[in-house]
Amino acid sequence: LKLEMPTINLDGEVTVLATVPEVVQPLKSCAVTWQKLISRVLEEQLKKVPQGNGPLAEIDLWREKNATLSALTEQIKLPEVQKALEILQEAESEFTGDLQIVLSELKKHHMEAQDNVKFLSTLERHLKNLSTGTGADVISNTIPSLLNALRMVWIMSRHYNKDERMVPLLERISWEISARVRRVVDLQTLFRDNITAAKIKVTEAKATLEQWKKCYFTTCIQVEKSGSERYWKFDVKRLFEKTDYMASICQELHDIFQVTEELYNIFIPELTTVTENPKAINELRREVNIIISPMEDLTFDPFSMESAQEWALVMEEFREDVTVEVVKQIFVQNLKDPPLYKSHPPVAGAISWSRSLFRRIQHTIIRFQEVEELLATERGKEVKQIYLQVAKKMKEYEDQKYHQWRERTEHILPLLLKDTLLTVSSATEEPVTTKKSICFALNFSPEIQEIIIETKYMEQLGLPVPEMARYVALQEDKYLRYTSKLKAMLDRYHKLMEMMNEAETKLLDDYVQELWRILKAGHKRLTWKSVGIGEFIVQCTQTIGKFELLVHQIHNISEDISSKLRSIESTNLFKFPRSKNGDKLPGAKEFFNYVKCEQVKGVEHMVRKYSAIPQLLIQVEGRVANTNSGKSPKLASYYAYWERRIYQVLTQLIVKNLQAFNATVLANVPLLQIEAVISVPEVTLQPTASEIEKITVQAIQDCVEVTKHFVRWMHGTCIECPPQNVKADEVVIFSFYSDISQSPLIIEQAVLITQNVHKLLASLNKCLNQWRRYDLVWKSDKGAVLDRLAAEKPACVIFDEHLQFYMKVAQEMTQRTLIKDEQFIRLQLAPLASAVQENAKSWVLSLGKLLNELAREELFRLQDEIQVG
């Protein structure tokens, strides 16, 4: 395309040349030619359409338009063309206006082409990936990016922001995606692929089609949120009708491959049983291959909406084929262990399962018959033959199950009804005659219940049942009542027996024997055909009820006795005095006297509790033996049981109290105080260590002798033994003391306490050793020392040394710690310090007096010498 210029000289001023006819006339002719050329080119470009169905064809179209229009525009911009136009404008040629209109159109269309090429070029990479990219991941990444780029084009472009431009472009993209799916999902080769690979292909194809639609609607929302005045409200049917249809076809193809795969998998268990018959294996595989063979030879495009009816017929035939084949394989696979409906018994459930499978294939054949062209095909005839074979096997299977059940029921049911109501077993390895070891169990066979259920379901299935089975089934409610009541009764019995300890079992032996006598009727005599079952249950229930009442009464009394024993066991026999004046603690003797007094009170409380126990045992005697003597032979073992319990409680009482006392001795909490005093010539404790140990031993002995107040019962009774006169002046009272005092546990605790007290006192005595450096203060014979000094008359410096020593001792006494707490004893050192200080001061006074006397004598002597001289 070239704009022709006239061969004239255009040098000179435009205003001058516009007045020269030889210049203006040729230019007018050129203007007409240019107008026609540009108009023709514009008309041709506007008529052009993309050469292809894809979006890349649209980009190519705009590039071609841009190239053509750019060529004309560049020529218009040439200097000589621009000067010619100026001359014509100056000459006011009538052709100038028309030419300017055409030039304006050229500029408009050229700018549009330029703009469109610029924005559509941003889509080109994505569109090429969509067209030629390999791999599902490339496509899945491309579609979101492509739509995001389209959104930017819609927002920024001056021409692709209108429905008439964007919708056709989206349609072309939709066509490209559809074309790609067609290439990937090629039915001519797809069914020859590995099933897994084929499933992956159709799954990815379906995902691509669905992603296209999903990303489109996501972009619609983004456009609205972007603030654009124009939203994407395009015709969804135009864009997605075809891709939605193709996605549904992909899903159906996936279903076909899934079913095919499952059919192959069904063969796996069967192959282990037919490995010696390869023909059978091949036959199974051939049947599956026949089912899918029509898919490989389709004469139409399943992705074409025009072929929807033909494809629907193919899928219908496939589903019918699969139904018969699947039912056959399910039946073969589950013959030995058929899946049962909830609450169905094994045999009737298996027959119901077989019939439900038969109804499924029967429904299929009926549908085949409704579509004659399907049943008339070779495949239709094969399906019908398979149906007849399977139906025959199902009938044989049902007959076999039914006859086996009927024969077994007629044989075993009479035997089961002859079983006794109860069975007896031992809960331990002991003989079943021993007390609590006897366990009664319900002897109602689960097979009876199963036969009842089978009978009901067999009649629902329309199958005849044995008369005895029908009779038993009619009595189901009665049997359920009997078994429920018997279970409840046995539960009460076993719970009751478990409630009793060995002593109570011996105590109530007569009642237990009577109960066993009644229960054994259900074990020895009554069967499930007997007429006295109801009366037996009533008698057992009443007897157990009476026995329960008695046991509860005894337990209440037993709990009362146990409560008293717990009170005795928890008694504190070492109650300590509390400090009245803050730091002032009781002395050792005062402390242990207080403990002794509190023990006396505790003993009185415990003896009252103990003395009430025989009266409670007499209440038991009244309920069990109908006497109140306290010496019933029937309760001899029960009396002995409680006497053993009392012995255990008293032993624990003493052990726990001794343990608590030992813990008190070791704890760093002072409870009593002793003093350190001078007992010339030694420093000692007051009371002395031996005295404190003796008091402690006596406290331990007092604690153990508490048990002397608990008088033993006479043999076989709960009556206290009277005092026994052994000698004329000696009375012996039989108490628990003689046994408890010999307990190794108690002896061990007593020894431990005395050892710990001994160690403590030794430690306190060791503390007194540091006071021995002051022993000159109280050990020295003051009179002798003073007589010696008076005789020797030493220099004053000697007296000064003695005085300094005793004054220092007196001073130190004011600085000493006067209290030492160790474990449970507080040692008061104040009396010792005071005594040392007083002795030291006494020495100072005595020495001062002696020095004074000696000085006076010396003074008088000097005075006499002076007078004589």
HUURRA-V28790 format. One record per backbone hydrogen bond with DSSP energy under -1.0 kcal/mol. NH is the residue of the N-H (numbers start at 1). CO is the residue of the C=O. E is the energy in kcal/mol with one decimal. If there is no record, write none. Layout:
# HUURRA-V28790
nh:NH co:CO e:E
nh:NH co:CO e:E
This chain:
# HUURRA-V28790
nh:8 co:6 e:-1.8
nh:17 co:13 e:-2.6
nh:18 co:14 e:-2.1
nh:19 co:16 e:-1.5
nh:20 co:17 e:-1.6
nh:23 co:20 e:-1.4
nh:24 co:20 e:-2.3
nh:25 co:21 e:-2.5
nh:27 co:23 e:-1.4
nh:28 co:24 e:-2.2
nh:29 co:25 e:-1.7
nh:30 co:26 e:-2.2
nh:31 co:27 e:-2.4
nh:32 co:28 e:-1.8
nh:33 co:29 e:-1.9
nh:34 co:30 e:-3.2
nh:35 co:31 e:-2.3
nh:36 co:32 e:-2.2
nh:37 co:33 e:-2.6
nh:38 co:34 e:-2.7
nh:39 co:35 e:-2.4
nh:40 co:36 e:-2.5
nh:41 co:37 e:-2.5
nh:42 co:38 e:-2.7
nh:43 co:39 e:-2.3
nh:44 co:40 e:-2.5
nh:45 co:41 e:-2.7
nh:46 co:42 e:-2.2
nh:47 co:43 e:-1.2
nh:52 co:50 e:-1.3
nh:59 co:55 e:-1.4
nh:60 co:56 e:-2.4
nh:61 co:57 e:-2.1
nh:62 co:58 e:-1.9
nh:63 co:59 e:-1.9
nh:64 co:60 e:-2.3
nh:65 co:61 e:-2.4
nh:66 co:62 e:-2.4
nh:67 co:63 e:-2.3
nh:68 co:64 e:-2.2
nh:69 co:65 e:-2.7
nh:70 co:66 e:-2.1
nh:71 co:67 e:-1.7
nh:72 co:68 e:-1.6
nh:73 co:69 e:-2.4
nh:74 co:70 e:-2.6
nh:75 co:71 e:-1.5
nh:76 co:72 e:-2.1
nh:77 co:73 e:-1.5
nh:78 co:75 e:-1.5
nh:82 co:78 e:-2.5
nh:83 co:79 e:-2.4
nh:84 co:80 e:-2.1
nh:85 co:81 e:-2.2
nh:86 co:82 e:-1.8
nh:87 co:83 e:-2.4
nh:88 co:84 e:-2.4
nh:89 co:85 e:-2.0
nh:90 co:86 e:-2.4
nh:91 co:87 e:-2.5
nh:93 co:88 e:-2.1
nh:96 co:93 e:-1.0
nh:99 co:95 e:-2.1
nh:100 co:96 e:-2.5
nh:101 co:97 e:-1.9
nh:102 co:98 e:-2.0
nh:103 co:99 e:-2.8
nh:104 co:100 e:-2.4
nh:105 co:101 e:-2.1
nh:106 co:102 e:-2.5
nh:107 co:103 e:-2.5
nh:108 co:104 e:-2.3
nh:109 co:105 e:-2.8
nh:110 co:106 e:-2.6
nh:111 co:107 e:-2.4
nh:112 co:108 e:-2.1
nh:113 co:109 e:-2.5
nh:114 co:110 e:-2.6
nh:115 co:111 e:-2.7
nh:116 co:112 e:-2.8
nh:117 co:113 e:-2.6
nh:118 co:114 e:-2.4
nh:119 co:115 e:-2.2
nh:120 co:116 e:-3.0
nh:121 co:117 e:-1.8
nh:123 co:120 e:-1.3
nh:127 co:123 e:-2.5
nh:128 co:124 e:-2.5
nh:129 co:125 e:-2.0
nh:130 co:126 e:-2.3
nh:131 co:127 e:-1.8
nh:132 co:128 e:-3.3
nh:133 co:129 e:-2.0
nh:139 co:135 e:-1.3
nh:140 co:136 e:-2.7
nh:141 co:137 e:-1.7
nh:142 co:138 e:-1.7
nh:143 co:139 e:-2.3
nh:145 co:141 e:-1.1
nh:146 co:142 e:-3.1
nh:147 co:143 e:-2.4
nh:148 co:144 e:-2.0
nh:149 co:145 e:-2.1
nh:150 co:146 e:-2.4
nh:151 co:147 e:-2.1
nh:152 co:148 e:-1.7
nh:153 co:149 e:-2.2
nh:154 co:150 e:-2.6
nh:155 co:151 e:-1.9
nh:156 co:152 e:-2.5
nh:157 co:153 e:-2.9
nh:165 co:162 e:-1.2
nh:166 co:162 e:-2.7
nh:167 co:163 e:-2.4
nh:169 co:165 e:-1.2
nh:170 co:166 e:-2.6
nh:171 co:167 e:-2.5
nh:172 co:168 e:-2.0
nh:173 co:169 e:-2.1
nh:174 co:170 e:-2.6
nh:175 co:171 e:-2.5
nh:176 co:172 e:-2.3
nh:177 co:173 e:-2.4
nh:178 co:174 e:-2.3
nh:179 co:175 e:-2.7
nh:180 co:176 e:-2.2
nh:181 co:177 e:-2.2
nh:182 co:178 e:-2.3
nh:183 co:179 e:-1.9
nh:184 co:180 e:-2.3
nh:185 co:181 e:-3.3
nh:186 co:184 e:-1.4
nh:189 co:186 e:-1.5
nh:190 co:186 e:-2.9
nh:192 co:189 e:-1.2
nh:193 co:190 e:-1.1
nh:198 co:194 e:-2.7
nh:199 co:195 e:-2.6
nh:200 co:196 e:-2.1
nh:201 co:197 e:-2.2
nh:202 co:198 e:-2.3
nh:203 co:199 e:-2.3
nh:204 co:200 e:-2.7
nh:205 co:201 e:-2.4
nh:206 co:202 e:-2.5
nh:207 co:203 e:-2.5
nh:208 co:204 e:-2.2
nh:209 co:205 e:-2.2
nh:210 co:206 e:-2.5
nh:211 co:207 e:-2.6
nh:212 co:208 e:-2.1
nh:213 co:209 e:-1.3
nh:214 co:210 e:-2.6
nh:215 co:211 e:-3.2
nh:216 co:212 e:-1.5
nh:217 co:213 e:-2.0
nh:218 co:214 e:-1.9
nh:219 co:215 e:-2.3
nh:220 co:216 e:-2.1
nh:221 co:217 e:-1.7
nh:222 co:218 e:-2.0
nh:223 co:219 e:-2.7
nh:224 co:220 e:-1.9
nh:225 co:221 e:-2.2
nh:226 co:222 e:-1.4
nh:233 co:231 e:-1.2
nh:239 co:235 e:-1.3
nh:240 co:236 e:-2.8
nh:241 co:237 e:-1.9
nh:244 co:240 e:-2.8
nh:245 co:241 e:-1.8
nh:246 co:242 e:-2.3
nh:247 co:243 e:-2.2
nh:248 co:244 e:-1.9
nh:249 co:245 e:-1.9
nh:250 co:246 e:-2.4
nh:251 co:247 e:-2.1
nh:252 co:248 e:-2.0
nh:253 co:249 e:-2.5
nh:254 co:250 e:-2.5
nh:255 co:251 e:-2.3
nh:256 co:252 e:-2.1
nh:257 co:253 e:-2.3
nh:258 co:254 e:-2.7
nh:259 co:255 e:-2.7
nh:260 co:256 e:-2.4
nh:261 co:257 e:-2.6
nh:262 co:258 e:-2.3
nh:263 co:259 e:-2.5
nh:264 co:260 e:-2.1
nh:265 co:261 e:-2.3
nh:266 co:262 e:-2.0
nh:268 co:265 e:-1.0
nh:271 co:267 e:-2.3
nh:273 co:270 e:-1.5
nh:277 co:274 e:-2.1
nh:280 co:277 e:-1.1
nh:281 co:277 e:-1.2
nh:282 co:278 e:-2.7
nh:283 co:279 e:-2.3
nh:284 co:280 e:-2.1
nh:285 co:281 e:-2.2
nh:286 co:282 e:-2.5
nh:287 co:283 e:-2.0
nh:288 co:284 e:-1.5
nh:289 co:285 e:-2.5
nh:290 co:286 e:-2.4
nh:291 co:287 e:-1.5
nh:292 co:288 e:-1.5
nh:293 co:289 e:-1.2
nh:295 co:292 e:-1.3
nh:296 co:293 e:-1.3
nh:304 co:301 e:-1.7
nh:307 co:304 e:-1.6
nh:308 co:305 e:-1.3
nh:311 co:307 e:-2.3
nh:312 co:308 e:-2.2
nh:313 co:309 e:-1.9
nh:314 co:310 e:-1.8
nh:315 co:311 e:-2.5
nh:316 co:312 e:-2.2
nh:317 co:313 e:-2.3
nh:318 co:314 e:-2.3
nh:319 co:315 e:-2.7
nh:320 co:316 e:-2.1
nh:321 co:317 e:-2.5
nh:322 co:318 e:-3.0
nh:323 co:319 e:-2.5
nh:324 co:320 e:-1.9
nh:325 co:321 e:-2.3
nh:326 co:322 e:-3.7
nh:327 co:323 e:-2.5
nh:328 co:324 e:-2.1
nh:329 co:325 e:-2.4
nh:330 co:326 e:-3.1
nh:331 co:327 e:-2.5
nh:332 co:328 e:-2.3
nh:333 co:329 e:-2.8
nh:334 co:330 e:-1.9
nh:344 co:341 e:-2.2
nh:349 co:345 e:-2.1
nh:350 co:346 e:-1.9
nh:351 co:347 e:-2.3
nh:352 co:348 e:-2.5
nh:353 co:349 e:-2.4
nh:354 co:350 e:-2.4
nh:355 co:351 e:-2.5
nh:356 co:352 e:-2.4
nh:357 co:353 e:-2.0
nh:358 co:354 e:-2.0
nh:359 co:355 e:-2.4
nh:360 co:356 e:-1.4
nh:361 co:357 e:-1.8
nh:362 co:358 e:-2.5
nh:363 co:359 e:-2.4
nh:364 co:360 e:-1.4
nh:365 co:361 e:-2.3
nh:366 co:362 e:-2.2
nh:367 co:363 e:-1.9
nh:368 co:364 e:-2.1
nh:369 co:365 e:-2.5
nh:370 co:366 e:-1.4
nh:371 co:367 e:-1.1
nh:374 co:371 e:-1.5
nh:375 co:371 e:-1.3
nh:376 co:372 e:-1.8
nh:381 co:377 e:-2.2
nh:382 co:378 e:-2.2
nh:383 co:379 e:-2.6
nh:384 co:380 e:-2.3
nh:385 co:381 e:-2.1
nh:386 co:382 e:-2.6
nh:387 co:383 e:-2.5
nh:388 co:384 e:-2.1
nh:389 co:385 e:-2.2
nh:390 co:386 e:-2.7
nh:391 co:387 e:-2.7
nh:392 co:388 e:-1.9
nh:393 co:389 e:-2.1
nh:394 co:390 e:-2.5
nh:395 co:391 e:-2.0
nh:396 co:392 e:-2.2
nh:397 co:393 e:-2.5
nh:398 co:394 e:-2.4
nh:399 co:395 e:-2.5
nh:400 co:396 e:-2.4
nh:401 co:397 e:-2.2
nh:402 co:398 e:-2.4
nh:403 co:399 e:-2.6
nh:404 co:400 e:-2.2
nh:405 co:401 e:-2.0
nh:406 co:402 e:-2.6
nh:407 co:403 e:-2.4
nh:408 co:404 e:-2.1
nh:409 co:405 e:-2.8
nh:410 co:406 e:-2.4
nh:411 co:407 e:-1.3
nh:412 co:408 e:-3.0
nh:413 co:409 e:-2.1
nh:416 co:412 e:-2.3
nh:417 co:413 e:-2.0
nh:419 co:416 e:-1.3
nh:421 co:526 e:-1.7
nh:422 co:522 e:-2.5
nh:423 co:441 e:-2.4
nh:425 co:439 e:-2.7
nh:427 co:437 e:-2.8
nh:434 co:431 e:-1.9
nh:437 co:434 e:-1.8
nh:438 co:435 e:-1.2
nh:439 co:425 e:-3.1
nh:441 co:423 e:-2.7
nh:443 co:421 e:-2.9
nh:448 co:445 e:-1.3
nh:450 co:446 e:-2.3
nh:451 co:447 e:-2.7
nh:452 co:448 e:-2.3
nh:453 co:449 e:-2.3
nh:454 co:450 e:-3.0
nh:455 co:451 e:-2.7
nh:456 co:452 e:-2.1
nh:457 co:453 e:-2.4
nh:458 co:454 e:-2.9
nh:459 co:455 e:-2.2
nh:460 co:456 e:-1.9
nh:461 co:457 e:-1.8
nh:462 co:459 e:-1.1
nh:463 co:458 e:-2.7
nh:470 co:466 e:-2.2
nh:471 co:467 e:-2.5
nh:472 co:468 e:-2.6
nh:473 co:469 e:-2.3
nh:474 co:470 e:-2.1
nh:475 co:471 e:-1.1
nh:476 co:473 e:-1.4
nh:479 co:475 e:-2.4
nh:480 co:476 e:-2.8
nh:481 co:477 e:-2.3
nh:482 co:478 e:-2.8
nh:483 co:479 e:-3.0
nh:484 co:480 e:-2.3
nh:485 co:481 e:-2.6
nh:486 co:482 e:-2.9
nh:487 co:483 e:-2.5
nh:488 co:484 e:-2.3
nh:489 co:485 e:-2.7
nh:490 co:486 e:-2.9
nh:491 co:487 e:-2.6
nh:492 co:488 e:-2.0
nh:493 co:489 e:-2.2
nh:494 co:490 e:-3.0
nh:495 co:491 e:-2.5
nh:496 co:492 e:-2.4
nh:497 co:493 e:-2.4
nh:498 co:494 e:-2.2
nh:499 co:495 e:-1.5
nh:505 co:501 e:-2.3
nh:506 co:502 e:-2.2
nh:507 co:503 e:-2.4
nh:508 co:504 e:-2.3
nh:509 co:506 e:-1.4
nh:512 co:508 e:-2.4
nh:513 co:509 e:-2.6
nh:514 co:510 e:-1.9
nh:515 co:511 e:-2.2
nh:516 co:512 e:-2.5
nh:517 co:513 e:-2.2
nh:518 co:514 e:-1.6
nh:519 co:515 e:-2.4
nh:520 co:516 e:-2.6
nh:521 co:518 e:-1.1
nh:522 co:519 e:-1.4
nh:524 co:520 e:-2.8
nh:525 co:521 e:-1.9
nh:526 co:521 e:-2.5
nh:528 co:419 e:-1.2
nh:530 co:527 e:-1.4
nh:536 co:532 e:-2.1
nh:537 co:533 e:-2.3
nh:538 co:534 e:-2.1
nh:539 co:535 e:-2.6
nh:540 co:536 e:-2.5
nh:541 co:537 e:-2.5
nh:542 co:538 e:-2.5
nh:543 co:539 e:-2.3
nh:544 co:540 e:-2.7
nh:545 co:541 e:-2.2
nh:546 co:542 e:-2.2
nh:547 co:543 e:-2.4
nh:548 co:544 e:-2.9
nh:549 co:545 e:-2.1
nh:550 co:546 e:-2.0
nh:551 co:547 e:-2.7
nh:552 co:548 e:-2.8
nh:553 co:549 e:-2.1
nh:554 co:550 e:-2.5
nh:555 co:551 e:-2.7
nh:556 co:552 e:-2.2
nh:557 co:553 e:-2.0
nh:558 co:554 e:-3.1
nh:559 co:555 e:-2.8
nh:560 co:556 e:-1.7
nh:561 co:557 e:-2.4
nh:562 co:558 e:-2.7
nh:563 co:559 e:-2.2
nh:564 co:560 e:-1.7
nh:565 co:561 e:-2.3
nh:566 co:562 e:-2.6
nh:567 co:563 e:-2.0
nh:568 co:564 e:-2.2
nh:569 co:565 e:-2.9
nh:570 co:566 e:-1.8
nh:571 co:568 e:-1.5
nh:583 co:581 e:-1.1
nh:584 co:581 e:-1.2
nh:591 co:587 e:-2.9
nh:592 co:588 e:-2.4
nh:593 co:589 e:-2.4
nh:594 co:590 e:-2.1
nh:595 co:591 e:-1.9
nh:596 co:592 e:-2.1
nh:597 co:593 e:-2.4
nh:598 co:594 e:-2.5
nh:599 co:595 e:-2.1
nh:600 co:596 e:-1.8
nh:601 co:597 e:-1.6
nh:602 co:598 e:-2.4
nh:603 co:599 e:-2.7
nh:604 co:600 e:-2.0
nh:605 co:601 e:-1.9
nh:606 co:602 e:-2.5
nh:607 co:603 e:-2.9
nh:608 co:604 e:-1.8
nh:609 co:605 e:-1.7
nh:610 co:606 e:-2.8
nh:611 co:607 e:-2.8
nh:612 co:608 e:-1.0
nh:613 co:610 e:-1.3
nh:616 co:612 e:-1.2
nh:617 co:613 e:-2.1
nh:618 co:614 e:-2.1
nh:619 co:615 e:-1.3
nh:620 co:616 e:-1.6
nh:621 co:617 e:-2.4
nh:622 co:618 e:-2.2
nh:623 co:619 e:-1.6
nh:624 co:620 e:-2.4
nh:625 co:621 e:-2.8
nh:635 co:632 e:-1.3
nh:636 co:633 e:-1.3
nh:639 co:635 e:-3.0
nh:640 co:636 e:-2.2
nh:641 co:637 e:-2.1
nh:642 co:638 e:-2.0
nh:643 co:639 e:-2.1
nh:644 co:640 e:-2.2
nh:645 co:641 e:-2.0
nh:646 co:642 e:-2.4
nh:647 co:643 e:-2.3
nh:648 co:644 e:-2.5
nh:649 co:645 e:-2.5
nh:650 co:646 e:-2.8
nh:651 co:647 e:-2.4
nh:652 co:648 e:-2.4
nh:653 co:649 e:-2.5
nh:654 co:650 e:-2.3
nh:655 co:651 e:-2.7
nh:656 co:652 e:-2.9
nh:657 co:653 e:-2.0
nh:658 co:654 e:-2.6
nh:659 co:655 e:-2.6
nh:660 co:656 e:-2.5
nh:661 co:657 e:-2.5
nh:662 co:658 e:-2.5
nh:663 co:659 e:-2.3
nh:664 co:660 e:-1.9
nh:665 co:661 e:-2.3
nh:666 co:662 e:-1.9
nh:667 co:663 e:-1.5
nh:669 co:667 e:-1.4
nh:671 co:824 e:-2.6
nh:672 co:824 e:-1.6
nh:673 co:586 e:-2.5
nh:674 co:826 e:-2.4
nh:675 co:686 e:-2.4
nh:676 co:828 e:-2.3
nh:677 co:684 e:-3.1
nh:679 co:682 e:-3.2
nh:682 co:679 e:-2.9
nh:684 co:677 e:-3.1
nh:686 co:675 e:-2.7
nh:692 co:688 e:-2.4
nh:693 co:689 e:-2.5
nh:694 co:690 e:-2.1
nh:695 co:691 e:-2.5
nh:696 co:692 e:-2.6
nh:697 co:693 e:-2.6
nh:698 co:694 e:-2.2
nh:699 co:695 e:-2.2
nh:700 co:696 e:-2.3
nh:701 co:697 e:-2.6
nh:702 co:698 e:-2.7
nh:703 co:699 e:-2.0
nh:704 co:700 e:-2.1
nh:705 co:701 e:-2.7
nh:707 co:704 e:-1.7
nh:708 co:705 e:-1.7
nh:709 co:706 e:-1.8
nh:710 co:707 e:-1.5
nh:712 co:734 e:-2.9
nh:714 co:719 e:-3.2
nh:717 co:714 e:-2.1
nh:718 co:630 e:-2.5
nh:721 co:712 e:-2.9
nh:724 co:732 e:-3.3
nh:726 co:730 e:-1.5
nh:727 co:730 e:-1.2
nh:732 co:724 e:-3.8
nh:736 co:710 e:-1.5
nh:740 co:736 e:-2.7
nh:741 co:737 e:-2.9
nh:743 co:740 e:-1.9
nh:747 co:743 e:-2.4
nh:748 co:744 e:-2.5
nh:749 co:745 e:-1.9
nh:750 co:746 e:-2.5
nh:751 co:747 e:-2.4
nh:752 co:748 e:-2.1
nh:753 co:749 e:-2.3
nh:754 co:750 e:-2.2
nh:755 co:751 e:-2.3
nh:756 co:752 e:-2.3
nh:757 co:753 e:-2.5
nh:758 co:754 e:-2.3
nh:759 co:755 e:-2.5
nh:760 co:756 e:-2.0
nh:761 co:757 e:-2.5
nh:762 co:758 e:-2.3
nh:763 co:759 e:-2.2
nh:764 co:760 e:-2.0
nh:765 co:761 e:-2.4
nh:766 co:762 e:-2.1
nh:767 co:763 e:-1.5
nh:769 co:766 e:-1.1
nh:771 co:768 e:-1.6
nh:772 co:769 e:-1.8
nh:774 co:771 e:-1.7
nh:775 co:772 e:-1.9
nh:777 co:774 e:-2.0
nh:779 co:775 e:-3.4
nh:780 co:776 e:-1.0
nh:782 co:780 e:-1.1
nh:785 co:781 e:-2.5
nh:786 co:782 e:-2.6
nh:787 co:783 e:-2.4
nh:788 co:784 e:-2.4
nh:789 co:785 e:-2.3
nh:790 co:786 e:-2.5
nh:791 co:787 e:-2.1
nh:792 co:788 e:-2.6
nh:793 co:789 e:-2.6
nh:798 co:795 e:-1.1
nh:799 co:795 e:-1.2
nh:800 co:796 e:-2.5
nh:801 co:797 e:-2.0
nh:802 co:798 e:-2.0
nh:803 co:799 e:-2.7
nh:804 co:800 e:-2.7
nh:805 co:801 e:-2.2
nh:806 co:802 e:-2.1
nh:807 co:803 e:-2.2
nh:808 co:804 e:-2.1
nh:809 co:805 e:-2.0
nh:810 co:806 e:-2.1
nh:811 co:807 e:-2.1
nh:812 co:808 e:-2.7
nh:813 co:809 e:-1.7
nh:814 co:811 e:-1.2
nh:815 co:812 e:-1.7
nh:820 co:827 e:-2.2
nh:822 co:825 e:-2.7
nh:825 co:822 e:-2.1
nh:826 co:672 e:-2.5
nh:827 co:820 e:-3.4
nh:828 co:674 e:-3.4
nh:829 co:818 e:-3.1
nh:833 co:829 e:-2.7
nh:834 co:830 e:-2.7
nh:835 co:831 e:-2.1
nh:836 co:832 e:-2.5
nh:837 co:833 e:-2.5
nh:838 co:834 e:-2.5
nh:839 co:835 e:-2.3
nh:840 co:836 e:-2.5
nh:841 co:837 e:-2.5
nh:842 co:838 e:-2.3
nh:843 co:839 e:-2.0
nh:844 co:840 e:-2.1
nh:845 co:841 e:-2.4
nh:846 co:842 e:-2.5
nh:847 co:843 e:-3.0
nh:848 co:844 e:-2.4
nh:849 co:845 e:-2.4
nh:850 co:846 e:-2.4
nh:851 co:847 e:-2.7
nh:852 co:848 e:-2.3
nh:853 co:849 e:-2.3
nh:854 co:850 e:-2.8
nh:855 co:851 e:-2.4
nh:856 co:852 e:-2.1
nh:857 co:853 e:-2.4
nh:858 co:854 e:-2.4
nh:859 co:855 e:-2.3
nh:860 co:856 e:-3.0
nh:861 co:857 e:-2.3
nh:862 co:858 e:-2.2
nh:863 co:859 e:-2.3
nh:864 co:860 e:-2.1
nh:865 co:861 e:-2.2
nh:866 co:862 e:-2.3
nh:867 co:863 e:-2.0
nh:868 co:864 e:-2.5
nh:869 co:865 e:-2.5
